[in-house]
Amino acid sequence: MADTSLADILKGCRRGREVAMQAFYERFYSYALSVALAYASDREDALELVNDSFLKAFGSIDTLKNEESVLPWLRKIVVNTAIDYYRKRRKRAFDVSTDVVEHSLEEPYLNDDAIFAQLSAEHIITVLHQLPTPYRLVFSLYVLDGFVHQEIAEQLGIAESTSRAHLTEANRRLRRALASQTTINHERTGR
């Protein structure tokens, strides 16, 4: 089914044909994984999110109105699956206290563009995975998917102020980690 049109694949998925579902999975696997990696603690969790997301997608394929909206539809499923995943593990995931959030900026971030220009997406994802789960989740929902703090608070069952505090702390930790990576790379290459 490699040369089959997306419309035919979707039609086959709606009819429950395994060949069509496999083709859909193969076509959109990388995309779903890239979304899941922003929310997962590690690659293993991301793979679990992807598989759960595809199961949900196949179960609700009839809600997909047209083939042009496949990516936003699938992204929403992956993001909601990630939210559900962490909501179930909430006690562990949100054990980070807002007391640890530093409310003042330690460094001026005047050269952010220069720092980020030196980093690959892989470096950024690696650093994102190093964040505690609540910071990573709030950061991803806010920055990558455009949720506002009220929506994040409702989705995760936390206070809006906690969402803001987690975003602030995530930004601070990401900037520090990314800046240190570029310093290490700069020293290593002698630039």
Backbone as CSV, one residue per row, in Angstrom:
resi,resn,N_x,N_y,N_z,CA_x,CA_y,CA_z,C_x,C_y,C_z
1,MET,0.815,-1.210,0.000,0.000,0.000,0.000,0.849,1.260,0.000
2,ALA,2.122,1.122,-0.337,3.038,2.254,-0.286,2.626,3.378,-1.233
3,ASP,2.070,3.018,-2.387,1.688,4.032,-3.361,0.215,4.417,-3.271
4,THR,-0.475,3.916,-2.292,-1.896,4.178,-2.146,-2.120,5.603,-1.650
5,SER,-3.166,6.226,-2.146,-3.465,7.600,-1.723,-3.948,7.604,-0.278
6,LEU,-3.795,8.750,0.348,-4.229,8.894,1.728,-5.734,8.672,1.840
7,ALA,-6.482,9.144,0.865,-7.936,8.956,0.882,-8.293,7.471,0.905
8,ASP,-7.573,6.669,0.115,-7.835,5.223,0.095,-7.426,4.555,1.409
9,ILE,-6.325,5.027,1.972,-5.881,4.484,3.261,-6.919,4.777,4.332
10,LEU,-7.412,6.006,4.363,-8.420,6.383,5.361,-9.705,5.588,5.176
11,LYS,-10.083,5.397,3.933,-11.286,4.597,3.650,-11.110,3.170,4.171
12,GLY,-9.922,2.607,3.933,-9.626,1.263,4.424,-9.608,1.203,5.951
13,CYS,-9.076,2.236,6.587,-9.061,2.291,8.058,-10.484,2.342,8.609
14,ARG,-11.335,3.120,7.963,-12.739,3.222,8.417,-13.456,1.876,8.299
15,ARG,-13.014,1.066,7.353,-13.612,-0.266,7.161,-12.927,-1.332,8.010
16,GLY,-11.908,-0.915,8.774,-11.228,-1.852,9.671,-10.224,-2.758,8.997
17,ARG,-9.735,-2.376,7.842,-8.770,-3.206,7.111,-7.372,-3.031,7.704
18,GLU,-6.785,-4.150,8.093,-5.475,-4.113,8.739,-4.385,-3.556,7.827
19,VAL,-4.455,-3.865,6.556,-3.450,-3.373,5.609,-3.478,-1.847,5.562
20,ALA,-4.659,-1.274,5.566,-4.804,0.183,5.549,-4.298,0.787,6.856
21,MET,-4.618,0.142,7.972,-4.155,0.635,9.272,-2.637,0.603,9.359
22,GLN,-2.031,-0.453,8.827,-0.578,-0.558,8.810,0.021,0.554,7.947
23,ALA,-0.580,0.819,6.805,-0.093,1.885,5.920,-0.213,3.252,6.598
24,PHE,-1.320,3.484,7.296,-1.528,4.743,8.031,-0.462,4.878,9.119
25,TYR,-0.258,3.813,9.867,0.733,3.793,10.940,2.119,4.119,10.387
26,GLU,2.501,3.456,9.319,3.825,3.670,8.735,3.988,5.082,8.184
27,ARG,2.926,5.609,7.613,2.997,6.949,7.022,3.137,8.034,8.080
28,PHE,2.488,7.857,9.229,2.446,8.925,10.229,3.205,8.610,11.517
29,TYR,3.904,7.488,11.547,4.651,7.078,12.734,5.674,8.138,13.155
30,SER,6.499,8.586,12.225,7.557,9.558,12.548,6.970,10.855,13.086
31,TYR,5.899,11.299,12.478,5.251,12.533,12.938,4.741,12.363,14.367
32,ALA,4.033,11.262,14.618,3.485,11.022,15.961,4.611,10.901,16.987
33,LEU,5.697,10.244,16.614,6.823,10.098,17.528,7.447,11.455,17.840
34,SER,7.564,12.319,16.846,8.154,13.639,17.093,7.302,14.444,18.079
35,VAL,5.994,14.301,18.000,5.107,14.984,18.948,5.259,14.348,20.334
36,ALA,5.240,13.035,20.393,5.313,12.324,21.675,6.631,12.587,22.397
37,LEU,7.714,12.737,21.665,9.014,12.969,22.301,9.044,14.259,23.109
38,ALA,8.245,15.227,22.718,8.202,16.485,23.462,7.511,16.332,24.810
39,TYR,6.744,15.287,24.973,5.977,15.087,26.195,6.495,13.937,27.047
40,ALA,7.165,13.010,26.456,7.587,11.794,27.156,8.870,12.017,27.951
41,SER,9.040,11.187,28.973,10.259,11.246,29.787,11.455,10.692,29.036
42,ASP,11.200,9.709,28.193,12.268,9.090,27.421,11.661,8.447,26.172
43,ARG,12.498,7.862,25.363,12.039,7.278,24.102,11.053,6.133,24.333
44,GLU,11.275,5.348,25.370,10.374,4.233,25.675,8.957,4.738,25.977
45,ASP,8.857,5.780,26.788,7.543,6.374,27.073,6.926,6.956,25.802
46,ALA,7.771,7.574,24.966,7.275,8.154,23.720,6.683,7.067,22.818
47,LEU,7.354,5.932,22.752,6.843,4.830,21.928,5.509,4.316,22.471
48,GLU,5.385,4.268,23.778,4.114,3.856,24.381,3.007,4.871,24.050
49,LEU,3.338,6.146,24.127,2.363,7.185,23.774,1.939,7.064,22.306
50,VAL,2.902,6.813,21.436,2.600,6.678,20.003,1.655,5.506,19.768
51,ASN,1.976,4.365,20.351,1.121,3.191,20.145,-0.282,3.410,20.695
52,ASP,-0.370,3.987,21.891,-1.689,4.284,22.463,-2.449,5.287,21.591
53,SER,-1.720,6.251,21.057,-2.346,7.272,20.203,-2.912,6.658,18.926
54,PHE,-2.162,5.748,18.321,-2.675,5.118,17.104,-3.898,4.259,17.398
55,LEU,-3.901,3.591,18.541,-5.099,2.821,18.912,-6.307,3.751,19.041
56,LYS,-6.103,4.897,19.672,-7.195,5.870,19.806,-7.590,6.424,18.437
57,ALA,-6.591,6.673,17.606,-6.871,7.217,16.273,-7.720,6.246,15.459
58,PHE,-7.359,4.977,15.496,-8.143,3.989,14.744,-9.547,3.852,15.314
59,GLY,-9.669,4.038,16.616,-10.991,3.959,17.242,-11.875,5.154,16.937
60,SER,-11.249,6.264,16.559,-12.043,7.461,16.279,-11.818,7.990,14.864
61,ILE,-11.408,7.121,13.964,-11.107,7.530,12.586,-12.319,8.153,11.892
62,ASP,-13.519,7.797,12.339,-14.732,8.369,11.743,-14.890,9.851,12.051
63,THR,-14.198,10.359,13.069,-14.298,11.789,13.403,-13.430,12.649,12.495
64,LEU,-12.533,12.013,11.746,-11.669,12.740,10.824,-12.492,13.136,9.600
65,LYS,-12.645,14.430,9.423,-13.535,14.931,8.361,-12.916,14.860,6.967
66,ASN,-11.633,15.219,6.847,-11.002,15.175,5.525,-9.510,14.912,5.676
67,GLU,-8.901,14.499,4.607,-7.495,14.102,4.667,-6.551,15.277,4.910
68,GLU,-6.987,16.497,4.623,-6.128,17.664,4.855,-5.919,17.927,6.341
69,SER,-6.820,17.429,7.171,-6.710,17.692,8.606,-6.114,16.523,9.395
70,VAL,-5.474,15.588,8.707,-4.912,14.413,9.381,-3.861,14.811,10.416
71,LEU,-2.907,15.659,10.050,-1.833,15.994,10.982,-2.328,16.712,12.237
72,PRO,-3.153,17.765,12.113,-3.645,18.392,13.354,-4.507,17.435,14.183
73,TRP,-5.289,16.601,13.511,-6.139,15.621,14.195,-5.276,14.625,14.963
74,LEU,-4.241,14.106,14.311,-3.364,13.142,14.956,-2.557,13.793,16.076
75,ARG,-2.095,15.017,15.849,-1.350,15.743,16.887,-2.199,15.904,18.140
76,LYS,-3.460,16.266,17.948,-4.353,16.448,19.089,-4.522,15.136,19.860
77,ILE,-4.615,14.034,19.143,-4.742,12.724,19.789,-3.479,12.402,20.583
78,VAL,-2.315,12.651,20.002,-1.056,12.357,20.695,-0.915,13.231,21.945
79,VAL,-1.203,14.510,21.815,-1.101,15.426,22.958,-2.080,15.016,24.052
80,ASN,-3.319,14.718,23.680,-4.305,14.299,24.679,-3.928,12.963,25.319
81,THR,-3.330,12.076,24.548,-2.859,10.806,25.104,-1.746,11.064,26.119
82,ALA,-0.848,11.992,25.804,0.218,12.343,26.742,-0.354,12.941,28.023
83,ILE,-1.337,13.811,27.873,-1.979,14.412,29.049,-2.628,13.321,29.900
84,ASP,-3.360,12.426,29.254,-3.992,11.314,29.986,-2.959,10.444,30.682
85,TYR,-1.881,10.170,29.983,-0.813,9.328,30.509,-0.248,9.916,31.800
86,TYR,0.032,11.223,31.776,0.616,11.862,32.950,-0.422,12.173,34.022
87,ARG,-1.643,12.354,33.622,-2.709,12.567,34.608,-2.876,11.315,35.472
88,LYS,-2.761,10.147,34.836,-2.867,8.878,35.568,-1.718,8.715,36.559
89,ARG,-0.577,9.255,36.218,0.604,9.134,37.069,0.867,10.425,37.838
90,ARG,-0.167,11.192,38.032,-0.073,12.542,38.571,0.657,12.645,39.907
91,LYS,0.413,11.741,40.809,1.071,11.844,42.109,2.573,11.900,41.961
92,ARG,3.107,11.023,41.149,4.551,11.023,40.929,4.977,12.195,40.073
93,ALA,4.224,12.436,39.016,4.639,13.424,38.022,4.669,14.839,38.566
94,PHE,3.745,15.183,39.446,3.667,16.558,39.918,4.163,16.711,41.341
95,ASP,5.146,15.894,41.710,5.738,16.010,43.025,6.714,17.175,43.128
96,VAL,6.959,17.876,42.050,7.857,19.013,42.083,7.124,20.176,42.726
97,SER,7.687,20.698,43.751,7.062,21.796,44.486,7.327,23.121,43.783
98,THR,6.360,24.007,43.876,6.569,25.339,43.310,7.556,26.130,44.157
99,ASP,7.894,25.626,45.340,8.874,26.295,46.195,10.255,26.302,45.568
100,VAL,10.540,25.310,44.697,11.872,25.240,44.095,12.025,26.204,42.934
101,VAL,10.952,26.801,42.498,11.023,27.727,41.382,11.679,29.015,41.839
102,GLU,12.711,29.391,41.132,13.367,30.653,41.432,12.635,31.742,40.667
103,HIS,12.274,32.783,41.367,11.440,33.818,40.758,12.236,34.964,40.155
104,SER,13.545,34.890,40.212,14.335,35.934,39.576,15.241,35.296,38.538
105,LEU,15.516,36.027,37.501,16.398,35.524,36.458,17.835,35.684,36.923
106,GLU,18.606,34.618,36.781,19.984,34.665,37.235,20.918,35.243,36.183
107,GLU,20.600,35.020,34.920,21.478,35.484,33.861,20.680,36.330,32.883
108,PRO,21.303,37.319,32.304,20.611,38.031,31.233,20.662,37.170,29.975
109,TYR,19.536,37.062,29.296,19.464,36.202,28.109,19.506,37.047,26.847
110,LEU,20.594,37.778,26.700,20.702,38.686,25.571,21.114,37.967,24.294
111,ASN,21.778,36.841,24.410,22.300,36.153,23.233,21.565,34.856,22.951
112,ASP,20.281,34.769,23.278,19.516,33.546,23.067,19.551,33.101,21.611
113,ASP,19.416,34.022,20.679,19.403,33.648,19.267,20.712,32.986,18.869
114,ALA,21.816,33.506,19.340,23.119,32.925,19.022,23.250,31.543,19.641
115,ILE,22.748,31.389,20.855,22.809,30.092,21.532,21.985,29.071,20.764
116,PHE,20.747,29.406,20.463,19.849,28.450,19.833,20.249,28.136,18.406
117,ALA,20.928,29.062,17.734,21.367,28.812,16.365,22.415,27.704,16.303
118,GLN,23.124,27.494,17.400,24.182,26.483,17.430,23.651,25.094,17.780
119,LEU,22.394,24.993,18.139,21.852,23.727,18.630,20.969,23.047,17.603
120,SER,21.024,21.747,17.600,20.143,20.976,16.730,18.867,20.648,17.496
121,ALA,17.857,20.217,16.772,16.608,19.803,17.406,16.872,18.649,18.370
122,GLU,17.799,17.786,18.016,18.136,16.642,18.869,18.688,17.105,20.216
123,HIS,19.554,18.122,20.207,20.088,18.668,21.461,18.962,19.240,22.321
124,ILE,18.074,19.968,21.684,16.989,20.603,22.429,16.072,19.546,23.034
125,ILE,15.726,18.518,22.268,14.874,17.434,22.788,15.574,16.721,23.941
126,THR,16.883,16.499,23.815,17.640,15.849,24.888,17.553,16.664,26.170
127,VAL,17.733,17.959,26.065,17.649,18.825,27.240,16.211,18.868,27.763
128,LEU,15.246,18.897,26.879,13.838,18.899,27.283,13.519,17.649,28.100
129,HIS,14.077,16.516,27.723,13.853,15.257,28.457,14.472,15.276,29.846
130,GLN,15.431,16.155,30.068,16.069,16.241,31.380,15.236,17.028,32.385
131,LEU,14.239,17.745,31.888,13.373,18.502,32.802,12.484,17.556,33.594
132,PRO,12.167,17.906,34.830,11.167,17.119,35.563,9.844,17.115,34.783
133,THR,9.109,16.054,34.906,7.890,15.851,34.131,6.932,17.044,34.136
134,PRO,6.614,17.626,35.282,5.644,18.725,35.241,6.139,19.933,34.452
135,TYR,7.430,20.227,34.553,7.974,21.353,33.794,7.924,21.062,32.302
136,ARG,8.345,19.860,31.931,8.356,19.469,30.517,6.953,19.492,29.924
137,LEU,5.995,18.975,30.677,4.629,18.896,30.182,4.033,20.290,29.992
138,VAL,4.188,21.151,30.980,3.661,22.518,30.868,4.363,23.257,29.739
139,PHE,5.687,23.129,29.659,6.444,23.795,28.597,5.952,23.344,27.220
140,SER,5.808,22.047,27.033,5.382,21.521,25.734,3.972,21.975,25.383
141,LEU,3.065,21.924,26.341,1.692,22.350,26.077,1.642,23.835,25.729
142,TYR,2.401,24.644,26.445,2.364,26.095,26.247,3.116,26.509,24.973
143,VAL,4.339,26.053,24.855,5.200,26.510,23.759,4.922,25.779,22.453
144,LEU,4.812,24.466,22.504,4.684,23.696,21.269,3.254,23.615,20.748
145,ASP,2.291,23.586,21.659,0.911,23.389,21.218,-0.005,24.568,21.469
146,GLY,0.518,25.654,22.012,-0.235,26.893,22.103,-1.359,26.922,23.129
147,PHE,-1.323,26.024,24.097,-2.319,26.076,25.165,-2.042,27.308,26.028
148,VAL,-3.066,27.890,26.624,-2.893,28.976,27.587,-2.897,28.361,28.981
149,HIS,-2.435,29.129,29.956,-2.290,28.584,31.308,-3.610,28.072,31.885
150,GLN,-4.696,28.722,31.584,-5.995,28.254,32.084,-6.307,26.862,31.540
151,GLU,-6.060,26.651,30.241,-6.305,25.340,29.634,-5.369,24.278,30.217
152,ILE,-4.108,24.647,30.391,-3.139,23.709,30.959,-3.569,23.307,32.366
153,ALA,-3.962,24.300,33.155,-4.396,24.030,34.530,-5.598,23.083,34.545
154,GLU,-6.551,23.323,33.654,-7.729,22.459,33.585,-7.353,21.044,33.146
155,GLN,-6.503,20.938,32.134,-6.109,19.637,31.603,-5.329,18.808,32.627
156,LEU,-4.466,19.481,33.385,-3.585,18.764,34.295,-4.083,18.747,35.736
157,GLY,-5.155,19.482,36.000,-5.694,19.503,37.358,-4.786,20.229,38.338
158,ILE,-4.178,21.323,37.876,-3.305,22.128,38.731,-3.803,23.568,38.698
159,ALA,-3.277,24.395,39.571,-3.642,25.811,39.593,-2.968,26.531,38.431
160,GLU,-3.613,27.590,37.962,-3.027,28.397,36.891,-1.667,28.949,37.302
161,SER,-1.561,29.362,38.552,-0.283,29.906,39.048,0.804,28.833,39.028
162,THR,0.423,27.583,39.277,1.391,26.487,39.218,1.854,26.284,37.787
163,SER,0.937,26.390,36.840,1.301,26.278,35.430,2.308,27.360,35.055
164,ARG,2.036,28.586,35.473,2.960,29.691,35.179,4.327,29.458,35.831
165,ALA,4.299,29.005,37.079,5.553,28.761,37.798,6.354,27.652,37.116
166,HIS,5.679,26.595,36.683,6.369,25.498,36.001,6.965,25.972,34.672
167,LEU,6.247,26.817,33.951,6.771,27.332,32.687,7.997,28.204,32.933
168,THR,7.934,29.052,33.930,9.069,29.909,34.260,10.291,29.077,34.606
169,GLU,10.087,28.074,35.443,11.200,27.219,35.849,11.723,26.407,34.664
170,ALA,10.832,25.912,33.820,11.265,25.153,32.639,12.114,26.036,31.731
171,ASN,11.665,27.257,31.495,12.428,28.188,30.659,13.808,28.447,31.256
172,ARG,13.843,28.680,32.556,15.120,28.963,33.219,16.068,27.775,33.084
173,ARG,15.562,26.579,33.358,16.413,25.387,33.294,16.852,25.083,31.863
174,LEU,15.933,25.250,30.906,16.292,25.003,29.507,17.370,25.965,29.034
175,ARG,17.195,27.233,29.338,18.187,28.225,28.904,19.559,27.930,29.506
176,ARG,19.562,27.599,30.785,20.832,27.304,31.454,21.483,26.073,30.817
177,ALA,20.710,25.018,30.622,21.262,23.778,30.063,21.720,23.972,28.622
178,LEU,20.926,24.676,27.832,21.294,24.892,26.430,22.510,25.806,26.315
179,ALA,22.571,26.813,27.171,23.731,27.707,27.155,24.991,26.951,27.540
180,SER,24.886,26.048,28.525,26.069,25.281,28.928,26.482,24.312,27.823
181,GLN,25.528,23.780,27.074,25.877,22.887,25.956,26.639,23.626,24.880
182,THR,26.221,24.843,24.574,26.922,25.589,23.525,28.296,26.008,24.015
183,THR,28.441,26.287,25.314,29.752,26.621,25.869,30.676,25.419,25.766
184,ILE,30.170,24.240,26.101,30.973,23.015,26.010,31.357,22.752,24.550
185,ASN,30.401,22.878,23.633,30.697,22.661,22.214,31.702,23.676,21.709
186,HIS,31.591,24.939,22.159,32.492,25.992,21.747,33.911,25.696,22.227
187,GLU,34.034,25.260,23.480,35.350,24.958,24.038,35.970,23.746,23.331
188,ARG,35.125,22.748,23.004,35.608,21.532,22.388,36.127,21.800,20.972
189,THR,35.436,22.647,20.227,35.829,22.898,18.843,36.828,24.026,18.708
190,GLY,37.006,24.800,19.774,37.967,25.894,19.750,37.511,27.081,18.942
191,ARG,36.211,27.229,18.758,35.691,28.379,17.991,35.697,29.626,18.812
